[in-house]
Amino acid sequence: MFIRVKVLWFGFLLMFAHSVSANTTSYPSFSPHTQVMDGQYAVVFFHFSECIQCHHFSPTMMQFQKAIGLPVYDFSFDGKPIPGFQVPVPVTPDITNAFFGNIKNAVTPATFLININTGKYVRMSEGNVTYQSLLSTYKKIRNDAPTMESMQ
């Protein structure tokens, strides 16, 4: 499986996002579907408050978060929350460029698996995908040794 891994050099942003998440929820480091993650990985979730598909996807994202036990950093293109994700990090042009290259390429909802220590990430989903599809993609990424190695 070939998955393109990109690097995000916005560690300060993830630290900010972590401090926002840390104030609202405690996340376990064990996933029932994978090995222990030891705080090395997180999911980045992009949304837009007026996006109907984002609202429909929110329960899926919450179910996924509970299943895998990783923190989810939610980033909002308009800085506003959606149900289940009440304290989003506002998306800046630098964040947009890092994850999507251009605002015209941004699709919401979108999810990425990121190594919070290296800033390397891989896209997991675009659009309102099913829970099974999201979980399947996550498992494929986690079980793909070259992809996981390239995120180190």
C-alpha positions as CSV (number, residue, x, y, z in Angstrom):
1,M,0.0,0.0,0.0
2,F,1.5,3.3,-1.0
3,I,0.3,6.3,1.1
4,R,1.8,9.7,0.6
5,V,3.2,11.0,3.9
6,K,3.6,14.8,4.3
7,V,5.4,16.8,7.0
8,L,3.8,19.5,9.1
9,W,6.2,21.8,10.8
10,F,3.7,23.5,13.0
11,G,4.6,21.9,16.3
12,F,3.6,25.0,18.1
13,L,0.1,24.7,16.6
14,L,-0.3,21.2,17.8
15,M,0.9,22.1,21.2
16,F,-1.8,24.8,21.2
17,A,-4.4,22.4,20.0
18,H,-3.3,19.9,22.6
19,S,-3.7,22.5,25.4
20,V,-7.2,23.2,24.1
21,S,-8.1,19.4,24.0
22,A,-6.4,18.8,27.4
23,N,-8.7,21.3,29.0
24,T,-11.8,19.5,27.9
25,T,-11.2,15.8,27.6
26,S,-8.8,13.1,28.9
27,Y,-7.7,10.6,26.2
28,P,-6.5,7.0,26.9
29,S,-3.3,5.9,25.1
30,F,-4.5,2.4,24.4
31,S,-6.5,1.5,21.3
32,P,-8.4,-1.8,21.2
33,H,-7.7,-2.0,17.4
34,T,-4.0,-1.4,17.4
35,Q,-0.9,-1.5,19.6
36,V,-0.3,1.1,22.3
37,M,0.3,4.4,20.7
38,D,2.2,6.1,23.7
39,G,0.9,9.6,22.8
40,Q,2.9,9.7,19.6
41,Y,-0.1,9.9,17.2
42,A,-3.3,12.0,17.0
43,V,-6.0,12.6,14.5
44,V,-6.5,16.0,12.9
45,F,-10.1,16.7,11.9
46,F,-11.0,19.6,9.6
47,H,-14.5,21.0,9.5
48,F,-16.6,24.0,8.7
49,S,-19.6,25.0,10.9
50,E,-22.0,25.5,8.0
51,C,-21.0,22.2,6.3
52,I,-23.9,19.8,6.5
53,Q,-21.6,16.9,5.7
54,C,-19.4,17.9,8.7
55,H,-22.5,17.8,11.0
56,H,-23.4,14.4,9.7
57,F,-19.8,13.2,10.1
58,S,-19.4,14.5,13.7
59,P,-21.0,11.4,15.4
60,T,-18.9,9.1,13.2
61,M,-15.8,11.0,14.3
62,M,-16.7,10.8,18.0
63,Q,-17.4,7.1,17.7
64,F,-14.0,6.7,15.9
65,Q,-12.2,8.7,18.6
66,K,-13.6,6.5,21.3
67,A,-12.7,3.3,19.4
68,I,-9.1,4.2,18.7
69,G,-8.3,6.1,21.9
70,L,-6.3,8.8,20.2
71,P,-6.7,12.6,20.8
72,V,-8.6,14.4,18.0
73,Y,-7.5,17.9,17.2
74,D,-10.4,19.6,15.5
75,F,-9.7,22.5,13.2
76,S,-12.4,24.8,11.9
77,F,-12.2,26.7,8.7
78,D,-14.5,29.4,10.2
79,G,-13.4,29.1,13.8
80,K,-16.8,27.9,14.9
81,P,-17.7,24.6,16.6
82,I,-19.9,21.7,15.4
83,P,-21.7,19.3,17.7
84,G,-19.3,17.2,19.6
85,F,-16.3,19.5,18.9
86,Q,-17.0,22.6,20.8
87,V,-13.5,24.1,21.1
88,P,-12.0,24.1,17.6
89,V,-8.6,25.5,16.6
90,P,-9.2,28.2,13.9
91,V,-7.6,27.3,10.6
92,T,-4.9,29.7,9.4
93,P,-3.7,30.1,5.8
94,D,-0.5,28.3,6.8
95,I,-2.4,25.3,8.1
96,T,-4.5,25.2,5.0
97,N,-1.4,25.3,2.8
98,A,0.3,22.6,4.9
99,F,-2.6,20.1,4.7
100,F,-4.3,21.0,1.5
101,G,-1.9,23.0,-0.6
102,N,-4.5,25.6,-1.4
103,I,-7.9,26.5,0.0
104,K,-9.5,25.4,-3.3
105,N,-8.2,21.8,-2.5
106,A,-9.8,21.7,0.9
107,V,-12.6,19.2,1.3
108,T,-14.5,18.9,4.6
109,P,-14.8,17.0,6.6
110,A,-11.3,15.7,6.3
111,T,-9.1,13.6,8.7
112,F,-5.4,13.0,8.9
113,L,-3.3,10.7,11.1
114,I,-0.3,12.7,12.4
115,N,2.8,11.8,14.3
116,I,2.8,14.7,16.8
117,N,6.5,14.3,17.5
118,T,7.7,14.6,13.9
119,G,4.8,16.5,12.3
120,K,4.5,13.9,9.5
121,Y,1.0,13.0,8.5
122,V,-1.1,11.0,6.1
123,R,-4.7,11.7,4.9
124,M,-7.3,9.2,6.2
125,S,-10.5,10.6,4.8
126,E,-12.3,13.3,2.8
127,G,-16.0,13.8,2.9
128,N,-18.7,12.1,5.0
129,V,-17.3,8.6,5.1
130,T,-18.8,5.8,7.1
131,Y,-17.4,4.7,10.5
132,Q,-16.4,1.3,8.9
133,S,-14.6,3.1,6.1
134,L,-12.7,5.4,8.4
135,L,-11.7,2.6,10.7
136,S,-10.7,0.4,7.8
137,T,-8.5,3.1,6.4
138,Y,-6.9,3.8,9.8
139,K,-6.1,0.1,10.3
140,K,-4.6,-0.1,6.8
141,I,-2.3,2.8,7.6
142,R,-1.4,1.5,11.0
143,N,-0.6,-2.0,9.5
144,D,1.4,-0.6,6.6
145,A,5.0,-0.8,7.8
146,P,6.5,1.5,5.1
147,T,3.9,4.2,5.8
148,M,4.3,4.0,9.6
149,E,8.1,4.0,9.1
150,S,8.0,7.1,6.9
151,M,6.0,8.9,9.6
152,Q,8.9,8.5,12.1
